[in-house]
Amino acid sequence: MLKYDAWEDEKLPVIEVHSQKKHEVIREYLKDYIRIVGTRSHHRNSLNLTLIDGFAGGGLYTKDDGSIHLGSPLLLIKTIEEMQFEINQERLFNLNANFIFIEKNKKILEFLRKNIINQGYKNKIDNQIYLLDGEFETHNHDVIDFILKRPDRAHRCIFLLDQYGYKEVRIKQLRKIFASLPKAEVILTFAVDWMLDNLSDSNISDSILKGFDLDLNASDLIRTKKMHKSWRMHLQSDVYKRIASDSGASYWTNFFIKSPKDNKSYWLLHLSMHPEARNAMLELHWKLRNHFHHEGSAGFFMLGYDPKKVSDPGQSFIFSPRDRDLTHNALLKQIPTIIPIDGISLKNLYINYCNESTATYDIFKGSIQELHKFKEIEVFTPSSRKKRGNTISDDDSICRMHQLIIDYRNPKK
C-alpha cells in the first residue's frame, strides 16, 4: 500500500504502476459511462451526475520518472472537462457534475484544496466542488441526502471508495447507498490478501469481520485456512460472494490486482443495480487488458470456486485473446445446460448468470449464435415463430433443442 505521509508535509508520494492502472480504469469507465448514459439519446441535452471520492488524498503523485500523476479527485474533474469538450464538438450538451471529496486527514485535505486551486478550479470550490473533512462513514448519510435534493429524478452518482485497507467501508454503508439511490454505482477497493493473512486468532478475526460488517464466521474461515492447500482462493470466493450479496447491489464484478511490492492481491469491486453498468465495466477490462485479472477458469461459475468439486485451483485470467477463446468455448458447453425447460429470452438468460462470468453480452450472444447455427439450441421470436437465420434479438426465446416452446411472458395464452 502507498505511504501517504508525504502529503502531510505537502510533498508528493510516488505512485506504483498498478495504482496508475487502477486510475486508468476509473478514468475510462467514467468516459464510457457518460457516453452511454448521457449521449445515447439525441433528445437528451444534459446529464446531472455526482461523483464522490470517499478517500480523496492529496490530489497529486509523482511517477518513478519524476513526472506528475493526477490523484483521483483531479482525475475526475479533468475527465468531466474532457468529456464536456468531446460531446460539444458534435452538439450542445450540459454535463452538470458535482464533486464531493472526503478526506479524514485535515492537513491532506488542505493540500488537496491547494492543488485544486493551483489547477485553476478555485471558483468551483463550494459551488461544484465540495471538500469534506472526516471519515467517509460519517458523511455518507449527508452525501446521499445532497444527491437526493439535486434537481433531477435519476440521482445518478458514482462512489469511488478507494480505501487504504479493508475496514473503512462497512457493508451497511453500501446497503444504505443502494437502498436510497437505485442508479448509484460503487467502485470499491478491498485489500483481501491483507485481511486473509490476518485471520489467525478467532477473537481477533471475529473483530475484523464485525468491524467490516461481514457476516462470516471467523472460526470457519480459520479452519478452512488450515485444512485446504488452496485455502486462499476458497476464502476469497467466500468473502467476495458475501460482500456482493450483502451490499444491496444486484450486479457486480470483481477484479484482482497484485502489488509487486507486497506480492499481495487486492480487489477492485464494481457494484451496481443495472446489468448494463456491469457489462460496461467488463467490456472496459477486455479492452484495456492491463494489470487486472480474475482467478478461476473461463465461462460461467468461475467465481464459485469449490475445492470439493475442482481439483485444479484455477488459472490466472488476464483478459487475453486466448482467454476470450476459452470463454467462448466454455460457454458453448455450458449454455445448453442452463436454459430453463420452458425457454427464456436471450437478454434474461444473460442477466440471470452474468455475475458468474467474465463474458460480456457480446461474447455471450456470439456463443448463442454459434449454438443456433449448428442446431444445438432452438430460437423463437416473441411471437413464437421459429427463427431460421443467425440474427438473434434480445427478446428472442432461447430453447433447448426439441423442447416445447412456451410463451413464458404470457403463460395463460
C-alpha positions as CSV (number, residue, x, y, z in Angstrom):
1,M,0.0,0.0,0.0
2,L,1.1,3.6,-0.6
3,K,2.7,5.7,2.1
4,Y,0.6,8.9,2.3
5,D,2.7,10.7,5.0
6,A,4.3,12.8,2.3
7,W,1.1,14.7,1.7
8,E,1.0,15.9,5.3
9,D,4.3,17.7,4.5
10,E,2.9,18.9,1.2
11,K,5.2,16.6,-0.7
12,L,4.1,14.1,-3.4
13,P,4.3,10.3,-2.8
14,V,5.5,8.1,-5.6
15,I,2.6,6.1,-7.2
16,E,3.1,2.5,-8.1
17,V,2.4,1.3,-11.6
18,H,-0.6,-0.9,-10.5
19,S,-2.2,2.1,-8.9
20,Q,-1.7,4.1,-12.2
21,K,-3.6,1.3,-14.0
22,K,-6.4,1.5,-11.4
23,H,-6.7,5.2,-12.2
24,E,-6.8,4.3,-15.9
25,V,-9.8,2.0,-15.3
26,I,-11.6,4.7,-13.4
27,R,-11.0,7.4,-16.0
28,E,-12.0,5.2,-18.9
29,Y,-15.1,3.9,-17.1
30,L,-16.3,7.4,-16.4
31,K,-15.8,8.3,-20.1
32,D,-17.8,5.2,-21.2
33,Y,-20.5,5.9,-18.5
34,I,-21.1,9.4,-19.9
35,R,-21.1,8.2,-23.5
36,I,-23.7,5.5,-22.7
37,V,-25.9,7.3,-20.2
38,G,-25.5,10.9,-21.4
39,T,-25.4,10.8,-25.1
40,R,-27.1,7.6,-26.4
41,S,-30.3,9.5,-26.8
42,H,-30.1,12.6,-29.1
43,H,-33.1,14.0,-27.3
44,R,-31.0,14.4,-24.1
45,N,-29.2,17.7,-23.9
46,S,-27.9,17.4,-20.3
47,L,-26.7,15.0,-17.6
48,N,-26.7,15.6,-13.9
49,L,-24.0,13.5,-12.1
50,T,-22.5,13.5,-8.7
51,L,-19.0,12.0,-8.2
52,I,-17.9,11.1,-4.7
53,D,-14.4,10.2,-3.7
54,G,-14.6,8.9,-0.2
55,F,-10.8,8.7,0.4
56,A,-9.6,11.6,-1.6
57,G,-6.0,12.0,-0.6
58,G,-3.8,15.0,-1.6
59,G,-4.6,15.1,-5.3
60,L,-1.1,14.6,-6.9
61,Y,1.6,12.0,-7.0
62,T,4.9,11.6,-8.8
63,K,5.8,8.7,-11.0
64,D,9.2,6.9,-10.9
65,D,10.4,9.1,-13.7
66,G,9.6,12.3,-11.7
67,S,6.6,13.3,-13.8
68,I,3.3,14.4,-12.1
69,H,0.4,11.9,-11.9
70,L,-3.1,13.2,-11.0
71,G,-4.8,11.7,-8.0
72,S,-8.4,10.6,-8.2
73,P,-10.1,14.0,-7.3
74,L,-8.3,15.9,-10.1
75,L,-8.6,12.9,-12.4
76,L,-12.4,13.0,-12.0
77,I,-12.5,16.8,-12.6
78,K,-10.3,16.6,-15.7
79,T,-12.2,13.7,-17.2
80,I,-15.5,15.6,-16.9
81,E,-13.9,18.6,-18.6
82,E,-12.6,16.3,-21.4
83,M,-16.0,14.7,-21.9
84,Q,-17.8,18.0,-22.0
85,F,-15.4,19.2,-24.7
86,E,-15.8,15.9,-26.7
87,I,-19.6,15.9,-26.7
88,N,-19.8,19.6,-27.6
89,Q,-17.8,19.0,-30.8
90,E,-21.0,17.3,-32.0
91,R,-23.8,19.1,-30.3
92,L,-24.7,21.3,-27.4
93,F,-24.7,19.4,-24.1
94,N,-24.5,20.3,-20.5
95,L,-22.6,17.9,-18.3
96,N,-23.6,19.2,-14.9
97,A,-21.3,17.4,-12.5
98,N,-20.8,18.0,-8.8
99,F,-17.8,16.6,-6.9
100,I,-17.6,15.6,-3.3
101,F,-14.1,14.8,-1.9
102,I,-13.9,13.4,1.6
103,E,-10.6,13.1,3.5
104,K,-10.1,12.3,7.1
105,N,-6.7,14.0,7.5
106,K,-7.1,17.7,7.7
107,K,-3.6,18.5,6.6
108,I,-4.0,16.3,3.5
109,L,-7.4,17.8,2.8
110,E,-5.9,21.3,2.8
111,F,-3.1,20.2,0.5
112,L,-5.8,18.8,-1.8
113,R,-7.6,22.2,-1.7
114,K,-4.3,24.0,-2.7
115,N,-3.8,21.6,-5.6
116,I,-7.3,22.1,-6.8
117,I,-6.9,25.8,-6.7
118,N,-3.5,25.6,-8.5
119,Q,-5.1,23.6,-11.3
120,G,-7.5,26.6,-11.9
121,Y,-10.7,25.5,-10.0
122,K,-10.8,28.0,-7.2
123,N,-14.2,29.4,-8.3
124,K,-15.7,25.9,-8.2
125,I,-14.9,25.1,-4.6
126,D,-18.1,25.2,-2.5
127,N,-20.0,25.6,-5.8
128,Q,-19.4,22.4,-7.7
129,I,-16.5,21.0,-5.7
130,Y,-17.2,20.2,-2.1
131,L,-14.3,19.3,0.3
132,L,-15.4,17.4,3.5
133,D,-13.2,16.8,6.5
134,G,-13.7,13.4,8.2
135,E,-14.5,9.8,7.7
136,F,-16.5,8.6,4.7
137,E,-18.9,6.8,7.0
138,T,-19.6,10.0,9.0
139,H,-20.5,11.9,5.8
140,N,-22.3,9.1,3.9
141,H,-25.8,10.0,5.1
142,D,-25.4,13.7,4.2
143,V,-23.9,12.9,0.8
144,I,-26.9,10.7,0.0
145,D,-29.2,13.5,1.1
146,F,-27.4,16.0,-1.0
147,I,-27.8,13.8,-4.1
148,L,-31.5,13.3,-3.4
149,K,-32.0,17.0,-3.3
150,R,-30.5,17.6,-6.7
151,P,-33.0,18.8,-9.3
152,D,-33.5,15.6,-11.3
153,R,-35.2,12.3,-10.7
154,A,-32.5,9.9,-11.7
155,H,-30.0,10.9,-9.0
156,R,-27.1,9.4,-10.9
157,C,-23.9,9.1,-8.9
158,I,-20.7,7.1,-8.7
159,F,-19.0,6.5,-5.4
160,L,-15.2,5.9,-5.6
161,L,-14.2,4.2,-2.3
162,D,-10.5,3.6,-2.7
163,Q,-9.9,2.7,1.0
164,Y,-6.5,2.1,2.4
165,G,-7.2,-1.4,3.6
166,Y,-10.4,-3.4,4.2
167,K,-12.2,-2.0,7.2
168,E,-13.0,1.6,6.4
169,V,-16.1,0.9,4.3
170,R,-18.7,-1.2,6.1
171,I,-21.2,-3.3,4.3
172,K,-24.1,-1.4,5.9
173,Q,-22.9,1.8,4.2
174,L,-23.1,0.2,0.8
175,R,-26.6,-1.1,1.6
176,K,-27.6,2.5,2.5
177,I,-26.3,3.8,-0.8
178,F,-28.2,1.3,-3.0
179,A,-31.4,1.4,-0.9
180,S,-31.5,5.2,-1.3
181,L,-30.1,5.6,-4.8
182,P,-31.1,2.9,-7.3
183,K,-28.9,4.4,-10.0
184,A,-25.8,4.6,-7.9
185,E,-22.6,2.8,-8.7
186,V,-19.8,2.0,-6.4
187,I,-16.2,1.3,-7.2
188,L,-14.6,-0.2,-4.1
189,T,-11.1,-1.4,-3.4
190,F,-10.6,-4.1,-0.8
191,A,-7.3,-5.5,0.5
192,V,-8.4,-9.1,0.5
193,D,-5.0,-10.7,0.9
194,W,-4.1,-8.5,3.9
195,M,-7.4,-9.4,5.5
196,L,-6.9,-13.1,4.9
197,D,-3.3,-13.1,6.2
198,N,-4.6,-11.6,9.5
199,L,-7.0,-14.5,10.1
200,S,-5.3,-16.4,12.8
201,D,-6.9,-15.9,16.3
202,S,-10.7,-16.4,16.3
203,N,-11.4,-13.4,18.6
204,I,-9.2,-11.0,16.6
205,S,-10.6,-12.4,13.3
206,D,-14.2,-12.0,14.5
207,S,-13.4,-8.4,15.4
208,I,-12.1,-7.8,11.9
209,L,-15.1,-9.3,10.3
210,K,-17.6,-7.5,12.5
211,G,-15.7,-4.2,12.0
212,F,-16.3,-4.6,8.3
213,D,-19.9,-5.8,9.0
214,L,-19.1,-9.0,7.2
215,D,-21.5,-11.9,8.1
216,L,-18.9,-14.7,8.1
217,N,-17.7,-17.0,10.9
218,A,-14.1,-16.5,11.7
219,S,-13.6,-20.0,13.1
220,D,-14.9,-21.5,9.9
221,L,-12.5,-19.3,7.8
222,I,-9.5,-20.2,10.0
223,R,-10.4,-23.9,9.8
224,T,-10.5,-23.7,6.0
225,K,-7.2,-21.9,6.0
226,K,-5.6,-24.8,8.0
227,M,-7.2,-27.6,6.1
228,H,-7.0,-26.7,2.4
229,K,-4.0,-26.3,0.2
230,S,-5.8,-23.8,-2.0
231,W,-7.3,-22.1,1.0
232,R,-6.7,-18.6,-0.3
233,M,-8.9,-19.0,-3.4
234,H,-11.6,-20.7,-1.4
235,L,-11.7,-17.9,1.2
236,Q,-11.5,-15.2,-1.5
237,S,-14.6,-16.8,-3.0
238,D,-16.4,-16.9,0.3
239,V,-15.6,-13.2,1.2
240,Y,-16.4,-12.0,-2.3
241,K,-19.8,-13.6,-2.5
242,R,-20.7,-12.3,0.9
243,I,-19.7,-8.7,0.1
244,A,-21.6,-8.9,-3.2
245,S,-24.8,-10.4,-1.8
246,D,-24.9,-8.2,1.4
247,S,-24.0,-4.9,-0.3
248,G,-27.6,-4.4,-1.7
249,A,-26.3,-4.3,-5.3
250,S,-27.8,-6.6,-8.0
251,Y,-24.8,-6.8,-10.3
252,W,-21.1,-6.9,-9.6
253,T,-17.7,-7.5,-11.0
254,N,-14.5,-8.4,-9.1
255,F,-11.0,-7.8,-10.5
256,F,-7.8,-8.7,-8.8
257,I,-4.7,-6.6,-9.0
258,K,-1.4,-7.7,-7.4
259,S,1.0,-5.3,-5.8
260,P,4.6,-6.3,-6.9
261,K,6.0,-4.6,-3.9
262,D,4.0,-6.7,-1.4
263,N,3.2,-9.7,-3.7
264,K,-0.4,-9.5,-2.4
265,S,-3.7,-9.0,-4.3
266,Y,-6.4,-6.5,-3.6
267,W,-9.8,-6.2,-5.3
268,L,-11.4,-3.6,-7.5
269,L,-15.1,-4.3,-7.0
270,H,-17.7,-2.6,-9.2
271,L,-21.3,-2.7,-7.7
272,S,-24.4,-1.5,-9.4
273,M,-28.2,-2.1,-9.8
274,H,-28.1,-2.5,-13.6
275,P,-26.7,-5.2,-15.9
276,E,-25.7,-2.6,-18.5
277,A,-23.4,-1.0,-15.9
278,R,-21.8,-4.3,-15.2
279,N,-21.4,-5.1,-18.8
280,A,-19.7,-1.7,-19.5
281,M,-17.1,-2.2,-16.8
282,L,-16.4,-5.7,-18.1
283,E,-16.0,-4.6,-21.6
284,L,-13.5,-2.0,-20.4
285,H,-11.3,-4.7,-18.8
286,W,-11.3,-6.7,-22.0
287,K,-10.3,-3.5,-23.9
288,L,-7.6,-2.4,-21.5
289,R,-6.1,-5.7,-20.5
290,N,-3.9,-4.1,-18.0
291,H,-2.7,-5.3,-14.6
292,F,-6.1,-6.6,-13.5
293,H,-7.1,-10.3,-13.7
294,H,-9.6,-12.8,-12.4
295,E,-8.8,-16.0,-10.6
296,G,-10.5,-19.1,-12.0
297,S,-11.5,-20.8,-15.2
298,A,-13.3,-19.4,-18.2
299,G,-17.1,-19.4,-18.8
300,F,-19.8,-19.4,-16.1
301,F,-19.4,-20.2,-12.5
302,M,-15.7,-19.1,-12.5
303,L,-16.3,-17.2,-9.2
304,G,-17.9,-20.1,-7.4
305,Y,-14.8,-22.0,-6.6
306,D,-15.4,-25.2,-4.6
307,P,-12.4,-27.2,-3.6
308,K,-14.6,-30.3,-3.3
309,K,-15.5,-30.1,-6.9
310,V,-12.4,-28.6,-8.5
311,S,-9.0,-30.3,-8.4
312,D,-7.3,-27.5,-10.2
313,P,-7.4,-24.3,-8.2
314,G,-7.7,-22.4,-11.5
315,Q,-5.7,-20.2,-13.7
316,S,-5.0,-16.5,-13.8
317,F,-7.4,-15.0,-16.2
318,I,-5.9,-11.8,-17.8
319,F,-8.4,-10.9,-20.5
320,S,-6.1,-12.0,-23.3
321,P,-7.3,-13.2,-26.7
322,R,-6.6,-16.7,-25.5
323,D,-8.9,-16.1,-22.5
324,R,-11.6,-14.8,-24.9
325,D,-11.4,-18.0,-26.9
326,L,-11.5,-20.1,-23.7
327,T,-14.6,-18.2,-22.5
328,H,-16.4,-18.7,-25.8
329,N,-15.6,-22.4,-25.9
330,A,-16.7,-22.9,-22.3
331,L,-20.0,-21.1,-23.0
332,L,-20.7,-23.4,-25.9
333,K,-20.7,-26.3,-23.4
334,Q,-22.4,-24.6,-20.5
335,I,-25.2,-22.6,-22.1
336,P,-27.3,-25.6,-23.2
337,T,-27.2,-26.8,-19.6
338,I,-28.6,-23.6,-18.0
339,I,-31.5,-23.0,-20.4
340,P,-34.8,-23.4,-18.4
341,I,-37.1,-26.1,-19.6
342,D,-39.7,-23.6,-20.8
343,G,-37.1,-21.4,-22.6
344,I,-36.0,-17.9,-21.8
345,S,-35.2,-14.7,-23.6
346,L,-31.6,-14.1,-24.7
347,K,-31.4,-11.0,-22.5
348,N,-32.8,-12.6,-19.4
349,L,-30.6,-15.7,-19.7
350,Y,-27.6,-13.4,-19.7
351,I,-28.9,-11.3,-16.8
352,N,-29.5,-14.4,-14.7
353,Y,-25.9,-15.6,-15.0
354,C,-23.8,-12.6,-15.8
355,N,-22.5,-12.2,-12.2
356,E,-20.9,-15.6,-12.6
357,S,-18.8,-14.8,-15.6
358,T,-16.3,-12.6,-17.3
359,A,-18.3,-13.0,-20.6
360,T,-19.6,-9.7,-21.9
361,Y,-23.0,-9.6,-23.5
362,D,-21.4,-9.6,-27.0
363,I,-19.3,-12.7,-26.1
364,F,-22.3,-14.4,-24.7
365,K,-24.5,-13.5,-27.7
366,G,-21.8,-14.8,-30.1
367,S,-21.8,-18.2,-28.3
368,I,-25.6,-18.3,-28.6
369,Q,-25.4,-17.6,-32.3
370,E,-22.9,-20.3,-32.9
371,L,-25.0,-22.8,-30.9
372,H,-28.0,-21.9,-33.1
373,K,-26.0,-22.1,-36.3
374,F,-25.0,-25.7,-35.5
375,K,-28.5,-26.6,-34.3
376,E,-27.5,-27.1,-30.7
377,I,-30.4,-24.9,-29.5
378,E,-33.6,-23.5,-30.9
379,V,-34.6,-19.8,-31.1
380,F,-38.1,-18.4,-31.4
381,T,-39.3,-14.9,-32.0
382,P,-41.5,-13.2,-29.4
383,S,-44.5,-14.3,-31.4
384,S,-43.3,-17.9,-31.1
385,R,-42.1,-18.3,-34.7
386,K,-39.0,-20.4,-35.2
387,K,-36.0,-18.5,-36.3
388,R,-34.1,-19.7,-39.4
389,G,-31.4,-17.0,-39.8
390,N,-28.5,-16.4,-37.5
391,T,-29.6,-12.9,-36.3
392,I,-30.8,-13.1,-32.7
393,S,-32.6,-10.3,-30.9
394,D,-32.6,-9.6,-27.1
395,D,-36.3,-10.7,-26.8
396,D,-36.0,-13.9,-28.8
397,S,-36.6,-17.1,-26.8
398,I,-33.7,-19.5,-26.4
399,C,-34.8,-23.1,-26.0
400,R,-33.2,-26.5,-25.7
401,M,-33.2,-28.5,-28.8
402,H,-36.6,-30.2,-29.4
403,Q,-38.2,-28.7,-26.3
404,L,-41.7,-27.3,-26.5
405,I,-41.8,-23.6,-26.9
406,I,-43.9,-21.9,-24.2
407,D,-44.7,-18.2,-24.2
408,Y,-43.4,-17.5,-20.7
409,R,-44.3,-13.8,-21.0
410,N,-48.0,-14.7,-21.3
411,P,-48.3,-18.1,-19.6
412,K,-52.1,-18.0,-19.8
413,K,-52.2,-18.0,-23.6
